Amino acid sequence: MTDTITPTTTEIPTEEKVTTTPTAEVKTAAPKKRKVKRSVPSAQVHIFATFNNTIVTFSDLSGGALTASSAGACGFHGSKKGTAYAAQVAMEKAGQLAKQQYGVSKVVVYVKGVGLGRESAIRGLQGLDISVDSIKDVTGVPHGGVRPPKARRI
């Protein structure tokens, strides 16, 4: 008995390929939210006056910054950043922005540092018709100072 294997061919049915064009979903832009104009009639002004620069920051009563400027941001370079005039220009720039954008009319001033721009920055507020309620000096005071040098051995 000889078994002969006869090859059988099976036909695999071919399915018709259906081509579909992908429909592009058109995303419509969400309507832009209008920026609500915040009104902050009374604010804080923090003046940080060093020998090299003066930084002025307007903030709301909880401490969130509204506008800021510095002598360096106003275009002064090098040793000119530490001058009283540069501090006054920085205060006028930050004050105008705070008055236009947020309607600031009354401020409490906090001054920190020992630079030349301490008093002149406060004078810059009076030219902007912003009333000053109080001025507080918050410059850090050393408690005991730094560690003294070791004793000399002779």
Secondary structure, DSSP 8 states (H G I E B T S, - for coil): ----------------------------------------SEEEEEEEE-SS-EEEEEE-TTS-EEEEEETTTTT--GGGGGSHHHHHHHHHHHHHHHHHHH---EEEEEEEE-STHHHHHHHHHHTTT-EEEEEEE-----SS-S--------
